[in-house]
C-alpha cells in the first residue's frame, strides 16, 4: 500500500496546491464582489461564467488530451487558472470578471480531468478505497486551507489575487517534473440524455438538482456569509463546515444505499436537507457557532447526492452504457450549476440573503418528492443485495472524465430491468 501511495505522491501534492488555490479563489472572488458593491444578481452572473467554463471544458478538454497528452494539457489549464485570477486584480469590472471566471471554470475542469485520469491509472481493487480516500482528504484540506488565506490580507487590494496565482503556479511543478508514466488516452464519451432518462428518470432529475444545489452554494455561499455580517474568517469557517459535512457523510450514506433501495436514501437525504436548511434559515441571526453546525448538517447531504445519482443510474445500465450514462449525468449536473446560481441570486436580490438557504431547501424538497414518487412507479431492483460498493467522491466534485468512472459505482444489474 505504501508503494501505491508513493506512486501518486507528486499527483497528490499538485492536487493539494491546486485545491488550495481554488479554495482561495472561490471565496475571494465573491467577497471582493460584495466589497465592490455589486448586486447579488450581478455576482450570480459572474458565478455563471465559472460554471459555463466548467461544463464546456468537460466536452472540449478530452479532445485536447487526445491530441497533445495529459501533461501538456495540465500545464495549459493551470496557466489558465493563474491568468484568470491575476486578470481579476488588474481589471475590476464585472463583465470582464464573468469572462475571467469562464477561463477559471474551464481550467479547473481540465485540471480535474488530468488528475483523476492519472489516479485511475494507479488504482485497482486492492488499493482503490485507500487512494480515493487520500484524494478526498487532500482535496478537502486544500480547499479549506485556501479559504483561510482570505482573512490574512485586505480583499480590496491585489495581494490575495497574486498569492492565489502563485499557489496555482506552484501546483504545476510536482506533476510536470514527475517521472511517472502519463495516463492512457481518454476514450471518446457520448452524451445521450435520452438514454439516461430511459434508464433512470430519478437520476436524470436528481443530477440536475444536485448541480443546482452544489453550484448555488459554491457560487453564493461566500456572498451569503458577507451579507449576514460574518467576517471573512467566519465565512471561511462556514464554508469549511459545509465541505466537512459532505466529506464525512459520503461513506455512511453510500454504505446504507448499497443495502437498501437507493431511492429511499435519496428521499431521506432530501428530507434531511429540507430540515437542515429550515434550521439554518431560522438561526441565521443567532451567531456564528449555530450556523457552523447547521452548515455542517446541510453539507452532509448537499454533496453526496451527486454520487447517489451516479450509483443508481449505473445500477440499471448495461456495461457498455456506463460511459454514456456518466457523461449525461455530468452534463445535467453542469446545467444545474448554471441555472441554480442565477435563480438563487435573483431571489437573494429580492428577498435577502436567507433566500439562498430557502432555495436550497426547495431543491432538496423537489429531490425528495420526485424520488418518493418514482418509488411508487417501480418496485426496488431485485438485485439490490448484489450491488457493488458505493464509491465516495472528492469534495467539491463534478465528474470531468466519465470514461474513468470507478468500477465500484457499477453493478451487474439486469440490463432489461425497467427504468427507475
N, C-alpha and C positions, 0 to 999 in steps of 0.2 A: 504493500500500500504506500509506503514511503517513496518507493520508486515512481509510482503513479503520480503522487503529489509533486515530486521533484520535476517530472516531465512537463508540468503545467505551471511551474513556479513563476516563470517570466510572464506568462499569459495572465496569471492572477495579479501580478504587480501592475501590469498595464491596465487591467480591469479596475484595480483599486484607485489608481490615479485618474483614470477616465471618469469613474463614478464620483470621485471627489470633485472634479471639475464640473460634472453635470449637476451634482447637488448644489454647488455654489451658484452656478449659472441659473438654475431653475428657481432658486429663491431670490437671487439678486435682481433678476430682471423684473419680476412683479413688484418687489419692494421699491426699486428705483422708479418704476412706472407710477406707483402711488405717490411717491415723493414729487414727481413731476406734475401732479395734479390731473393726470389723465383719468377719464371716466372709466368705470368698470367695464362698460361695453367696448370701449377702445382697447382696454387691456385684454379683453376676450378675443378681439380680432388679432391682436399681436400673438396671443396663445394659439390661435387657429393656424397661423403661419407655421408654427412648430409642428403641429400635428399633420398639416398638409405635406410638409417636407418629409416627415417620418413615414407617412403612408406611401408617398411616391417612391421613396428610397427602397421600400420593401419590394417594389417591382423592378426598379432600374438597377440597383446595386448588384443583384445576382448576375445580370448581364455583363456588368463591368468586371466582376470577379472572374467570370468565364473567359474574358478577353485578356486580362492582364495579371490575374492572380490575386490571392488574398493579401499578401504583404503590401503590394503597391496600393491596393485599394484602401487598406488600413491607413497607410501614410497619408493618402489623399483626404479621407474623410476626417481624420483627426486634424489635419490642416484646415479643413472647412470649419470645424468647431472652433479652432483658435481664431480664425478670421472673423467668424460670426460674432464672437463676444468682444473682440477688440474693436470691431466696427461700431458696436453699440456705444463704446466710450468716446468715439470720435464724432459721431453724429447722433444727437439726441432728438429724434423726430419719429413719431410713431409709425408713419407709413413705411419708413425705411427699416425700423426695428422689426416690423412684420416680415419684411424681406430677409433680414438677417436671421430671424427665427426659422424661416424656411430652410436656410442653409444649415442651421444648427440641427433641426429635426432630421434633415437628410443625412447629416454627418453622423449623428448618434445611432441612427438605424443601421447605417453601414458598418459602424464600429461593432455594434452588437452582432451583426451577421458574421463578421470575421472571427470574433472571439468565440461565439457559440459553435461555429463550424470547426474551429480548431479544437475546442473542448470535446466535441462529439467524436473527433478522430481518436481521442485518447481514452474514451470510456468503454467499458464492457460490462457484462452482467455482474462481475465481482466488485468493481470499483465505482459503478455508476452513482450509487447513493452518496458515497463519501465525496466524490469530486463535485457533484452538483450541490451538495451541502456547503462545501468550501466556496464554490462560486456564489451561492446565495448570500453567505455571510460576508464575503468580500465585497459584493455589490452593496449590501446594506451598510457596512462600515464606511465604505467610500462615500455613499450618499449622505449619511448622517454627518460624517466629518466635514464634507464640503459645505453643508448648510451652516455649521457652526463657525465657519470662517467669516460669514457675513457680519456678525456683531463686532468683529475685530477692527473694522475701519468704517469710515464715513461712506455711506452708499451714494452720496451726492458727488463724490469725487471719482476719478478714473482708477484709483488704486486697486479696488477689488476686481475690476474688469481685467486689468493687467495680470493680477495674480491668477485669475481663472485661466487666462490664455497661457500662462506659464505652466500651470498644472496640466492642461491638455497637452502642451508640447512635450513635457516630460513623460507623458503616457506613451509616446512614440518609441522611446528608446528600448525598453525591455523586449518588445515584440520585434522591432526592426533589427536588433542586434542578436536575436535568438538564433541558435544553430539548429533548432528543432525543425523537422520537415514540415513544409506547408501542407494544409489540408487538401484533400482531393477536390476536383472541380465540383461545383454545385449543379445539381440536376435542375432541369427546367421545370418550373411549377406552373400549373394551370389554375385559374381562378374560376370556379364553377359554383356560383351562389345557389343555383337551382338544385344542384346535386346535394349540397349541404341541407337545404330546406327539405328535400325529399327524405333524406336520411334522418334528420333530427330538427324539426321546427323549433324545439326548445333551445337547442344550441345556436340556431340561427338568430333568434330574437335575443337570447342571452348574450351572445357575442357583441351585438350592437349595444346593449345596455351596459355590459361590463366596460366597453370602451368609453361610454358616456360617463360612467362612474369614476373610473380612474383618471381619465383625461380631464374631467372637470375639476376634481380635487387637485391633481397635479399642476394644473394651469392656474387655478384661482385660490388654492389653499393659502398661499402667501399673501394674496390680496385680502382674503378674509381675516387673517391674523392681524394685518395692519389696520384694517377698517374697524376692528373691535377694540383697538387701542393697545394691542400687545407690542412689546419691544421686539427688536429683531432676534434677540436671544430666546425670548419666549416663543416667538413664531417658529424658530428653528426646532425648539423642543416639541412643539405641537406637531409639526410635520414629521419629526423623527418618531413620535409616539404612534402615528398612523402607520408609518413604514414598519415599525417593530411589531405592531399588531398583525399586520399581514404576513410577515416572515414567520412569526411564531405559530400562527393558526393554520398555516397551509397543510402541514403534515397531519395534524389531528383531523382536520376536515377531510383531507384526502383519504385517510385510512377508513373513516366512517363511510365515505361514499363508495369505497371498494366492497363494502359488506352489505349495503342496502341499496335501494333504488336511488341513483344519483339525483333524480328529480326531487325526491323527498329532502335531500340535503340542500338542494337549491331553494326549495320552499323555506326551509329552516333558516338558511343564510339570509334570505330576503327579509323575513320577519325580524331576525336579529338586527339586520341593518336598519330597518324602519325604527325599531325601538331605540337603537343607539343614536340615530340622527335626531329623534324627538328629544331624547335626553340632552344631547349636545346643544340643540337649539334653546332648550329651556334654561340651561345653566350658563349660557354664553356670557352673562354679566356677573357670575359668581366667583370669578378669579381664575387664575391660570391652572392651578392643580386639578380642579374638577374637569377642566377642558382636556387636559392631557389624558385623563382616564377615559373620558368619552371618546376622544380621538383614537385612542388605542382600540376601543371596542369597535368603532367604525372600521378601522383598518383590518380587524380580524376577518371581515367578510368583503371588504372593498376590493382587495386584490385576488384572493383565492377563487373568486367566481369565474375568472378567465380560464383557469386550469380545469375547473369543473366542466365548463362548456366543452373544452377540447377533449377531455376524457370521455364525456358522454357521447359526443359525436363519433369518436373513434371506436367506441364500443359497438356501434351499429354499422360501421363502414367495412367494406371489403378491403383486404390488404392492399390492393392496387389503388385504392381511393385515398389512402392516408395523406399523401402529399396534397392532393387536390382539396380534400376536406380542411386540412390545416391551413392551406392558403386562403380559402374562403373565410374561415374564422378570423384570420389575420386582417383581411380587408374589411370585414364588417366591424371589427374592433377599431380599425383606423377611422371608418366613417363615424363611429360613436365618439371618438376623441375629437373629431371636428365639430360635430353637432352639439355635444354636451356643453363645452365652454361658452359657445355663442348663446345658447338658450339660458344657461345659468347666469351668464354675465348680464343679459337683459333683465332678468329677474332681480339680480342684485342692484342694478342701477335704479330700478323702480321701487323695490321693497326693502332694500338694505342688505347688509352682509349675511344676516340669518337666512336669507332666501337661498343661499348656496347649500346650506345644510338641509333645508326643506326640499330642494331639488334632488339631492342625493337620496333623501328618504322616499320621495315619489318614485325614483328609478328603482330603488330596492322593492318597493311595493309592487310595481309592474312586473319585475323579475319574478317575485314570489308568486304572484297571482297567475301569471302565464304558465309557470312550471306546474302549479297545482291544477290548472285547467287541463294541461296536457296529460296529467296523470289519470284524468277521467276519460281520456280518449284512447288510451292503450295500457294494457297491463304491464307490469315490470318485465324486463328482459329475463327470459328463462335461464340465461347463462350468467346471472348476476354473481353467483358464488365462484365463477371461474374467471372473474375479472383479474387483469394484471394489476400490479401495484400502481397506485397513484404517484405521479412524479411532481414533486414540488418545483416551483419555478422562481427564479430570482425576482427580487423586488427593487425597482419597478420593472415590469415586464411588458413586452409586446413582441410576440414571436416574429423574428425577422427572416428566418430561413426555414420554411416549413419542410423542406426536404430533410432537415436534420432533427425532426421531431423525435424525442426519445421513445424507444420501443415500449418503455414501461407505461406509457399512456395508452397503449393499444391492447386490445383483447381479441380473442378469436371468436368474436360474435358471429352469429349466423347471418351471412350477408343478405339473406332473403327475408329477414325479420322485418315486420312493418316499422315504419319510422316512428320516432317518439312523438 
